[in-house]
Amino acid sequence: MRRRSRHHVAIRSGQVEFVKVNTDAGRWRDVYRWLLGLSWPQFAGFVSVIYVALNLFFAVFYSLDHNSIAGTPMSQWFLDCFFFSVQTLATVGYGHIYPQDVYGHIVSTVEIMTGVFLLAVMTGLIFVRFSRPVARVTFSKSIVVGPLNGKPTLMVRVGNENSHSMVEAKFRIMYTRDQELVEGGDFRYFHTLKLHFDQLTVFPAALTLRHEIDEKSPLFGATAESLETERALFFVSVVGIDPVIAAEVQTQKDYTFRDVKFGHRFVEIYTAHGGGRLTVDYGRIHETEAVG
């Protein structure tokens, strides 16, 4: 009989957190993904803590033998052991202090090998973090439902924040809700909403994704109260190609029923100046107005 692990893993997907229990997750490979998922300040803090802790670890071993390092006064023995560890781990070797017996040479050899390995790992992580493509797409803070050409329409605004266009961009809105079963209980349904357009050859600035709420739409007859009752969620995703690095990028955002504004529309953010020149005000990309 297989023994189940009590290990649990918490995964946040937008505004929802899933806690996985009794899984085989938590392996060493996940540490690599975890490190890549840290923000730059968090990553720098983690590296600093590991670096100081590792030097303290080897300083303890050096301090066990007072003859292991030459050129260190006994009045500040442990402090000199720590800074000698810093020099050894970085393979600097200023020459003022150095190992002088077999024990010191063995510890310094192990530390140099550790330093070479640590440098290779950190260099690889930093390179991957810098070279990893980022979509840099902003989403409106809310979803609006209002009339468009006389028909009720769900709308989400997205904007490309890069200094260049995204190409072969694909857009998707998924609507998920709880629905009662005839046998009793609820079942979670997932619906892909049909958009006026779901793909663009070029995505240079900002645009509004639109889903017409007609008789065939799963949102037909939906109200703010019905969305709350069925615990509605909306997932918006953008996938495209960054032409500068020739790599696919993707990003997504989720909305709850609290983020849906009925009877609203997005304000105009484009201003034409003639000669084919348009100004796009990204500072107003989240602004909405009530429909009279």
Residue pairs with C-beta under 8 A, 6 or more apart in sequence:
4 22
5 22
5 23
5 24
5 26
6 21
6 22
7 21
7 22
7 23
7 25
7 26
8 19
8 20
8 21
8 23
9 19
9 20
9 23
9 25
9 26
10 17
10 18
10 19
10 20
11 17
11 18
11 19
11 20
12 18
13 254
14 235
14 252
14 253
14 254
15 254
15 256
16 233
16 254
35 43
35 46
35 125
36 125
36 128
36 129
36 132
38 46
40 129
43 125
43 129
47 122
50 118
51 89
54 89
54 114
54 118
55 82
55 85
55 86
55 89
56 82
56 85
58 85
58 88
58 89
58 107
58 111
59 78
59 81
59 82
59 84
59 85
60 81
61 107
62 68
62 69
62 81
62 84
62 85
62 104
62 107
63 77
63 78
63 81
65 101
65 103
65 104
66 74
66 77
67 100
67 101
67 103
67 104
68 99
68 100
68 101
68 103
68 104
68 107
69 80
69 81
69 84
69 97
69 98
69 99
69 100
69 104
70 97
70 98
70 99
70 100
71 96
71 97
71 98
72 80
72 81
72 84
72 97
73 80
80 97
83 97
84 97
85 111
87 93
87 94
87 97
88 108
88 111
88 112
88 115
89 111
89 112
89 114
89 115
89 118
90 115
91 112
91 115
91 116
99 105
99 107
99 108
133 242
133 245
133 247
133 248
133 249
134 249
135 166
135 238
135 240
135 242
135 249
135 250
135 251
136 160
136 161
136 162
136 251
137 158
137 159
137 160
137 161
137 166
137 238
137 251
138 158
138 159
138 161
138 282
138 285
139 156
139 157
139 158
139 159
139 236
139 253
140 156
140 157
140 158
140 266
140 285
140 286
141 259
141 286
142 255
142 259
142 260
142 261
142 264
142 286
142 288
143 154
143 155
143 156
143 234
143 255
143 259
143 260
143 261
144 154
144 155
144 260
144 261
144 262
144 264
144 265
144 266
144 288
145 152
145 153
145 154
145 155
145 213
145 222
145 260
145 261
145 262
145 263
145 264
146 152
146 153
146 155
146 262
146 263
146 264
146 265
146 291
147 153
147 265
147 291
148 155
148 210
148 212
148 265
151 212
151 213
151 214
152 212
152 213
153 210
153 211
153 212
153 213
154 173
154 193
154 210
154 211
154 213
154 219
155 208
155 209
155 210
155 211
155 265
155 266
156 173
156 208
156 209
156 234
156 236
156 255
157 206
157 207
157 208
157 209
157 266
157 285
157 286
158 171
158 206
158 207
158 208
158 209
158 236
158 238
159 205
159 206
159 207
159 280
159 282
159 285
160 166
160 203
160 204
160 205
160 206
161 282
162 242
164 242
164 243
164 244
165 202
165 203
165 204
165 243
166 202
166 203
166 204
166 240
166 241
166 242
166 243
166 249
167 201
167 202
167 203
167 240
167 241
167 243
168 199
168 200
168 201
168 240
168 241
169 199
169 200
169 202
169 203
169 238
169 239
169 240
170 198
170 199
170 238
170 239
170 240
171 195
171 197
171 198
171 199
171 200
171 209
171 236
171 237
171 238
172 192
172 195
172 198
172 235
172 236
172 237
172 239
173 192
173 193
173 195
173 209
173 211
173 234
173 235
173 236
174 190
174 191
174 192
174 193
174 234
174 235
174 237
175 190
175 191
175 192
175 193
175 218
175 219
175 232
175 233
175 234
176 188
176 189
176 190
176 191
176 232
176 233
176 234
176 235
177 188
177 189
177 191
177 218
177 227
177 230
177 231
177 232
177 233
178 186
178 187
178 188
178 189
178 230
178 231
179 186
179 187
179 188
179 189
179 230
180 186
180 187
181 187
189 218
191 218
193 211
193 217
193 218
193 219
194 211
194 212
194 217
195 209
195 210
195 211
196 209
196 210
196 211
196 212
200 207
203 238
203 240
205 278
205 280
206 269
206 280
206 282
206 285
208 266
209 236
211 217
211 219
213 219
213 220
213 222
214 220
222 232
223 262
224 257
224 260
224 262
227 257
227 260
228 257
228 258
231 257
232 256
232 257
232 260
233 254
233 255
233 256
233 257
234 254
234 255
234 256
234 259
234 260
235 252
235 253
235 254
235 255
236 252
236 253
236 254
236 255
237 250
237 251
237 252
238 250
238 251
238 252
239 248
239 249
239 250
240 248
240 249
240 250
241 247
241 248
241 249
242 248
242 249
261 288
263 290
263 291
264 288
264 289
264 290
264 291
265 288
265 289
265 291
266 285
266 287
266 288
266 289
267 284
267 287
267 288
267 289
269 280
269 281
269 282
269 284
269 285
270 278
270 279
270 280
271 278
271 279
271 281
272 278
273 279
